[in-house]
Amino acid sequence: MKLLLRSLLLLFASSSALSIVVQQNESDLEARQTTPKLVFAHFMIGIVANRGSPADYDADMTRAKAAGIDAFALNIGVDPYTDQQLTLAYQSAANNGMKVFISFDFNWYSAGGGATQVGQKIAQYGHLPAQLLVDGKVFVSSFAGDGLDVATVRSVSGLNIYFAPNFHPGQGNFGVIDGALNWMAWPNNGNNKAPVPGGPSFSVDAGDKSYAAALAGKGYIAPASGWFFTHYGPEVSYSKNWVFPGDLLWYLRWLEILTLKPRFVEIVTWNDYGESHYIGPLSSPHNDDGGSKWVNDMPHNGWLDMAKPFISAFKAGAASPNAYITQDQLIYWYRPTPKALNCDATDTTMVPANNGSGNYFNGRPNGYDTLKDQVFVVSLLTSPGTVVVNSAGTVYTYNAPAGASAFAVNFKVGTQSFTLQRNGATVISATSLKAIQNTCPCGLYNFNVYVGTVPAGFSDPLGPNGLNLLTNGLHVACQAAPSLPASPPPTAAPTTTIVATAAPTSPPI
């Protein structure tokens, strides 16, 4: 399966139309595992200081729970509002039958001397009703933290904890932990950047293998993410500007997870808008960290819709999501501009900035050339049908089987529309509110993605707090307000029709 996925990616890189299919074989399904499989979503507490009651968390809790997510990993630093927000989140989780746990962010906590502080925080919240327990133990995780004195954490907490931090193979002591989170959910060069031709390249699957070896049977938290793009200029102190390979990653990663069958999966993330790897709503109450420049009008809710049957299959130990698809749906995504568009004259990163982290690059984000100018479509179908994509007048058709399948087509500047047909009749259809443009949005290089669905999803605008820093540092006038039209633009008349040529389909997995 892993070799097949790599082959499909190679075909994807060279084809104007590609399809990937998951075929269902009932006899190949595995029995439900005796050890429950759990799915988490990483939730950034650091941007929700504006929440004032448990009710402000309710929509996140209920939406995540409905998709099959078992718990939020509450990422915390040492902000003065941290305890207030943890209390509200724990209460909302309890009110909604959801679970939560703390994930200590060692950008702020000290691995060298923070063990007592970490243990005290676990003691403070570990007894609450919404606390996630695994094997009867209080579940705790982290972002980074290699070198932490785990014995002191356990002693100070006074609780029996299941500690599964983001330690790294070869760095952290895997002998003193119960499990571990792998954060690196994107293909990379081994140094937190996108691979370059001729340079080192590591798949997410390679990270799985590295952690499996280090854990030697302990609990593995496998990461799943659809995207990574960040584009902060000198208007903030944390200037950074890069992208990881994305494209069909969200779909392909869930296929890998169904094959891998880890004990835990963590979605990276629910609400980190600044790095573009959110699957929660834009309208979820939060403060702007400056990322609204590339997040405004760019919902990702469809990725949670796509994940739902995969999550059900994962928990059942199934090899395919197909048995868990209960209605026809198309999920699509694409970047808002071609990557060749030149925004140097107006982009915020074309001036010097603090680059102590080594993550700041001028202009297009580092790694941009790993991405394709394509529309990506996942079909979740109850029976076979014909999927039609109209990209600004160029029409692609694809005969999609029942179940889950994916394909990609080259995009054109203009309106994008999507249709499912059976026997020549339209079953579902929608035109995206977001056209692909050949002008720089707010003057920027925007390598985030717009994610939509057919049938169309709910309206999801950023709120005023989430737009607060949009204009900071901009070199052109741009309104800090949602700007998607209330109704879709007219669909472009067909100019060319292309029948998509299917890539080799995967055997039952």
Stockholm file with secondary structure:
# STOCKHOLM 1.0

chainA/1-509         MKLLLRSLLLLFASSSALSIVVQQNESDLEARQTTPKLVFAHFMIGIVANRGSPADYDADMTRAKAAGIDAFALNIGVDPYTDQQLTLAYQSAANNGMKVFISFDFNWYSAGGGATQVGQKIAQYGHLPAQLLVDGKVFVSSFAGDGLDVATVRSVSGLNIYFAPNFHPGQGNFGVIDGALNWMAWPNNGNNKAPVPGGPSFSVDAGDKSYAAALAGKGYIAPASGWFFTHYGPEVSYSKNWVFPGDLLWYLRWLEILTLKPRFVEIVTWNDYGESHYIGPLSSPHNDDGGSKWVNDMPHNGWLDMAKPFISAFKAGAASPNAYITQDQLIYWYRPTPKALNCDATDTTMVPANNGSGNYFNGRPNGYDTLKDQVFVVSLLTSPGTVVVNSAGTVYTYNAPAGASAFAVNFKVGTQSFTLQRNGATVISATSLKAIQNTCPCGLYNFNVYVGTVPAGFSDPLGPNGLNLLTNGLHVACQAAPSLPASPPPTAAPTTTIVATAAPTSPPI
#=GR chainA/1-509 SS CHHHHHHHHHHHHHCSEEEEECCCCGGGCCCCCSSCCEEEEEEEGGGCTTCCSTHHHHHHHHHHHHTTCCEEEEEECSCTTHHHHHHHHHHHHHHTTCEEEEEEETTTSCTTTCHHHHHHHHHHHTTSTTBCEETTEEEEEEESCTTCCHHHHHHHHCSCEEEECCCCTTTSCGGGCSEEECCCCSCBCSSSSCCCTTSCCBCHHHHHHHHHHHHTTSEEEEEECSCCEEEECTTSSSCEEEECCCTTHHHHHHHHHHHHCCSEEEESCSSCGGGTCCCSCTTSCCCCCSTHHHHTTCCCHHHHHHHHHHHHHHHHTCSCSGGGCCSCEEEEEECSSCTTCCCTTTCTTSSCCCCTTSCCCSSSCBTGGGSCSEEEEEEEESSCEEEEEEETTEEEEEEECSEEEEEEEECCSBCEEEEEEETTEEEEEEECSCCBCSSCGGGSCCCCCEEEEESCCCCCCCCTGGGTTTTTTCSSCCCSSCCCCSSCCCCCCCSEEEECCCCCCCCCC
#=GC SS_cons         CHHHHHHHHHHHHHCSEEEEECCCCGGGCCCCCSSCCEEEEEEEGGGCTTCCSTHHHHHHHHHHHHTTCCEEEEEECSCTTHHHHHHHHHHHHHHTTCEEEEEEETTTSCTTTCHHHHHHHHHHHTTSTTBCEETTEEEEEEESCTTCCHHHHHHHHCSCEEEECCCCTTTSCGGGCSEEECCCCSCBCSSSSCCCTTSCCBCHHHHHHHHHHHHTTSEEEEEECSCCEEEECTTSSSCEEEECCCTTHHHHHHHHHHHHCCSEEEESCSSCGGGTCCCSCTTSCCCCCSTHHHHTTCCCHHHHHHHHHHHHHHHHTCSCSGGGCCSCEEEEEECSSCTTCCCTTTCTTSSCCCCTTSCCCSSSCBTGGGSCSEEEEEEEESSCEEEEEEETTEEEEEEECSEEEEEEEECCSBCEEEEEEETTEEEEEEECSCCBCSSCGGGSCCCCCEEEEESCCCCCCCCTGGGTTTTTTCSSCCCSSCCCCSSCCCCCCCSEEEECCCCCCCCCC
//
